[in-house]
Amino acid sequence: MLISIRFLPHLKQVLCVKRSPRAKRLSLRVNAQNRFVLTIPHTVSYMKALDWAEAQSPWIQAQLIQLPELLSI
């Protein structure tokens, strides 16, 4: 279930945040639309999850370099 969309200003990226009852740990991934998705287990607070995502900035930056350019038609 998607609970919010946050903008990471220093990375100029949107972070889709969703809470999952099945998740056992925090997960940060890039989906098929090249968006970053943070999955939160029900045992972790929203603010703690956002702090963790901010700490993953080096990983996010590395992924941004690897993403293909989006073509506009």
C-alpha positions as CSV (number, residue, x, y, z in Angstrom):
1,M,0.0,0.0,0.0
2,L,1.5,3.4,-1.1
3,I,1.4,5.8,1.9
4,S,3.2,8.8,0.5
5,I,5.5,10.3,-2.0
6,R,8.5,12.3,-0.7
7,F,10.9,14.5,-2.6
8,L,14.6,14.2,-1.7
9,P,15.7,17.7,-2.3
10,H,19.5,17.1,-2.3
11,L,19.1,14.3,-4.8
12,K,16.3,15.9,-6.8
13,Q,14.5,12.6,-6.7
14,V,11.0,11.4,-5.7
15,L,10.8,8.6,-3.2
16,C,7.6,6.5,-3.2
17,V,7.0,5.2,0.3
18,K,4.8,2.1,1.0
19,R,4.1,0.1,4.1
20,S,3.9,-3.6,3.7
21,P,2.5,-6.0,6.3
22,R,4.7,-8.8,4.8
23,A,8.0,-6.8,4.9
24,K,10.6,-7.9,7.5
25,R,13.1,-5.2,6.8
26,L,13.5,-1.8,5.1
27,S,14.0,-2.1,1.4
28,L,15.0,0.5,-1.2
29,R,14.8,-0.3,-4.8
30,V,14.3,1.2,-8.3
31,N,11.1,0.1,-10.0
32,A,10.4,-0.4,-13.7
33,Q,9.4,3.3,-14.1
34,N,12.9,4.3,-12.7
35,R,11.4,5.5,-9.4
36,F,12.8,4.8,-6.0
37,V,10.5,2.8,-3.8
38,L,11.0,2.5,0.0
39,T,9.2,-0.4,1.6
40,I,8.6,-0.2,5.3
41,P,7.6,-3.1,7.6
42,H,4.8,-2.3,10.1
43,T,7.3,-2.4,13.0
44,V,9.3,0.6,11.8
45,S,8.2,4.2,12.1
46,Y,7.7,6.4,9.1
47,M,10.3,8.9,10.3
48,K,12.9,6.3,11.1
49,A,12.4,4.8,7.6
50,L,12.9,8.2,6.0
51,D,16.1,8.8,8.0
52,W,17.3,5.4,6.8
53,A,16.5,6.3,3.2
54,E,18.4,9.6,3.6
55,A,21.4,7.6,4.8
56,Q,21.3,5.6,1.6
57,S,22.1,8.7,-0.5
58,P,25.4,7.3,-1.8
59,W,23.5,4.2,-3.1
60,I,20.8,6.3,-4.6
61,Q,23.4,8.5,-6.4
62,A,25.1,5.4,-7.8
63,Q,21.8,4.1,-9.1
64,L,21.0,7.5,-10.7
65,I,24.3,7.2,-12.8
66,Q,23.3,3.8,-14.0
67,L,19.7,4.7,-15.0
68,P,19.1,4.9,-18.7
69,E,18.1,8.3,-20.1
70,L,14.3,8.7,-20.6
71,L,13.4,9.5,-24.1
72,S,10.6,11.9,-24.8
73,I,8.6,11.3,-27.9
